[in-house]
Amino acid sequence: KHVPWLRKEKTAEPAGQTILPRPHAGARIYPDRIVYGRNLPPRPCLSCRRRPPTSRAESAEMLSLSRSIGRRCLSRFRQSAHHRSCSSTAVVDQEPPKILITGGLGQLGRGLASRLRARYGRSSVILTDILKPTAGVVKDGPYRFADILDFKLLQEMIVNERITWMFHFSALLSAVGEQNTALALRVNIEGLHNVMELAKQYDLRLFVPSTIGAFGPTSPRNPTPDLTVQKPSTIYGVSKVHAELMGEYYHRKFGLDFRCLRLPGVISADTAPGGGTTDYAVHIFHEAIRNRAYKCYLREDTRLPMIYIDDCLRAMVEVMECDPRLLKQRVYNLQAISFTPAELAKEIRRHMSNFQITYEPDFRQQIADTWPQVLDDSRARADWGWKHLVDTPDLVELMLQYLSHHYEFNAGRVAN
């Protein structure tokens, strides 16, 4: 009546043809019809791209949510009341995440920051630690001092920098933790509590790495499944089991978007060995280039799971970017390669025929004897498509090539 052009034209319709009214901006055009206003099907969710159902039950759920979380958050649920996890920070169709990395000057932090800055921008990633940064670290991007035990300092940084993702790497590793249990308890557990509470309070997506050290002598060793007995023999392992359980509890109780990978030994040429039980697999390359010999603190037949740094960093980025609906659990095993010191030495001799290795096991041998030999990561491969790219021969070639250039460059600088 009031909008005449919405009505069908009065002219006769040719046989077999329907004359459609002229569309307007709120309409959708289909081959045989035009749909308007209230009849439009719901649009897909911006996060998961799935069309939300429109049943009465889910309308009631949305109303209940609006009362419990307030009007400010209601818009996040309007398009898809059925999947709450999609309301968290998403990469698709939203501004890039603002990322905070604790313990950033360790083995993983700087490499991860470089990878994330390449994806989201230099200023989107803030590296933190209690150590004095090198000029290279400051040049690469934002760096801040942050003590993981200082709750107020972390809180101020999260608020002022509008942080949305956090990678929590601050921890004392296995061998170092055994020598200073009191400090390990404070850093690994009290520090974790601070981070987890802040992530809950400010709705952050939180990644906390776990370890093969989270398993113990009663766990199956070859392969070790995701769900099994966990009775670790070190304070480092105990603290990581605590982190896994707390993360799962916070996810169930408060909806915290917690994500965790049980990492094998990480092999990297970028940083010096950090005192972990698996660090022989890094130290051996330094000694091979400098001295053509290495004294190993583990037995020659001690098999442990390992991963090259590039594969490890890629896995962490992939699991953090993953659609939350695909994650059927919050903690996943991560497996790449497994070898013994003798097998690694044999592979090194393919490039250095005069390399020699001797074995003098110390207290770290007892730790290694309780750890998995191979991790079963079939769930990670099935749920979010994990796949490693670097095998043992590739790893040896990459490490020797990188460190050879490193020591030649430094020797040239000293000579000059």
Secondary structure, 3 states (H helix, E strand, C coil): CCCHHHCCCCCCCCCCCCCCCCCCCCCEEECCEEECHHHCCCCCCCCCCCCCCCCHHHHHHHHHHHHHHCHHHHHHHHCCCCCHHHHCCCCCCCCCCCEEEECCCCCCHHHHHHHHHHHHCHHHEEEEECCCCCHHHHHHCCEEECCCCCHHHHHHHHHHCCCCEEEECCCCCHHHHHHCHHHHHHHHHHHHHHHHHHHHHCCCEEECCEEHHHCCCCCCCCCECCCCCCCCCCHHHHHHHHHHHHHHHHHHHHCCEEEEEEECEEECCCCCCCCCHHHHHHHHHHHHHHHCEEEECCCCCCCEEEEEHHHHHHHHHHHHHCCHHHCCCCEEECCCEEECHHHHHHHHHCCCCCCEEEECCCHHHHHHCCCCCCECCHHHHHHHCCCCCCCHHHHHHHHHHHHHHHHHHHHHHHHC
